[in-house]
């Protein structure tokens, strides 16, 4: 599986303003969400384990609004956080599950046709 980033992401003023630690947390969170198919949701108890040297100040940077009309990068959810715009750039759980089911069906049909 893979994650998608716009090639201009480093030039986005909101991303550029992040400290190295907050950037690493943001990047690691996106990779985690795609690998685990969480659609951009990170549980509270998982967030602190995404980077080796987690600091609350990193999370504070990502949850700060900083005047952005779209809100903070990490938006509070009932049991954790949602990454703003995650689904704009990355595929959802539903997409991957549908793709995997179609692929499994295609392979099963091929095997049935070819006596395997």
C-alpha positions in Angstrom: 0.0 0.0 0.0 1.1 3.6 -0.4 0.3 7.1 0.8 0.0 10.2 -1.4 1.4 13.6 -0.9 1.2 16.5 -3.2 4.7 17.4 -4.4 4.2 20.9 -3.2 3.4 19.8 0.4 6.8 21.0 1.8 6.0 24.5 0.4 2.6 24.7 2.1 3.0 27.4 4.7 1.0 25.4 7.3 3.3 22.4 6.9 6.5 24.4 6.5 5.7 26.1 9.9 5.7 22.8 11.7 8.7 21.9 13.9 10.7 18.8 12.9 9.0 16.7 15.6 5.4 17.8 14.6 6.2 17.2 10.9 7.4 13.7 11.8 4.3 13.0 13.9 2.0 14.2 11.0 3.9 12.2 8.4 3.9 9.0 10.6 0.3 9.5 11.4 -0.6 9.6 7.7 1.4 6.4 7.0 -0.2 4.6 10.0 -3.7 5.6 8.9 -3.2 4.2 5.4 -1.5 1.0 6.6 -4.2 0.3 9.1 -7.0 1.6 6.9 -8.4 4.0 9.6 -9.5 6.7 7.1 -7.4 9.3 8.9 -8.4 8.4 12.4 -5.8 8.0 15.1 -6.8 6.7 18.5 -5.5 8.5 21.5 -3.6 5.5 22.8 -1.9 4.9 19.4 -0.9 8.5 18.7 1.9 8.7 21.3 3.5 5.5 19.8 3.8 6.8 16.3 7.1 8.5 16.9 10.0 7.5 19.2 10.2 10.9 21.0 6.6 12.0 21.2 6.1 15.3 22.9 2.8 16.9 23.7 4.1 20.1 22.1 4.1 18.3 18.8 0.5 17.4 19.2 -0.3 20.9 20.3 1.1 22.3 17.0 -1.0 19.9 15.0 -4.2 20.6 16.9 -3.7 24.4 16.8 -6.0 26.3 14.4 -3.5 29.0 13.5 -6.2 31.0 11.7 -6.8 28.3 9.0 -10.4 28.4 7.9 -10.4 24.6 7.5 -9.4 24.1 11.1 -6.4 22.4 12.6 -4.4 19.6 10.9 -5.4 17.1 13.5 -9.1 17.6 14.5 -10.3 16.2 17.8 -12.6 13.2 17.6 -14.4 11.3 20.4 -11.5 8.8 21.0 -8.6 10.5 19.2 -8.0 12.6 16.2 -8.8 12.9 12.5 -6.3 14.1 10.0 -7.8 16.9 8.0 -8.1 16.2 4.3 -6.8 12.6 4.7 -9.3 11.2 2.2 -8.7 14.0 -0.2 -5.3 12.5 -1.0 -5.5 8.9 0.2 -7.7 5.9 -0.5 -10.3 4.9 2.0 -10.9 1.6 3.7 -13.9 1.0 1.5 -11.8 1.5 -1.6 -9.1 -1.0 -0.5 -11.6 -3.6 0.7 -13.5 -3.4 -2.6 -10.3 -3.6 -4.6 -9.0 -6.6 -2.7 -12.4 -8.4 -3.1 -12.4 -7.8 -6.8 -8.8 -9.0 -7.1 -9.6 -12.1 -5.1 -12.6 -12.8 -7.3 -10.6 -12.3 -10.5 -7.9 -14.7 -9.3 -10.5 -17.3 -8.2 -12.1 -17.1 -11.6 -8.8 -17.5 -13.4 -7.9 -20.5 -11.3 -11.3 -22.1 -12.0 -10.9 -21.5 -15.7 -7.4 -22.9 -15.7 -8.0 -25.9 -13.4 -5.8 -24.6 -10.5 
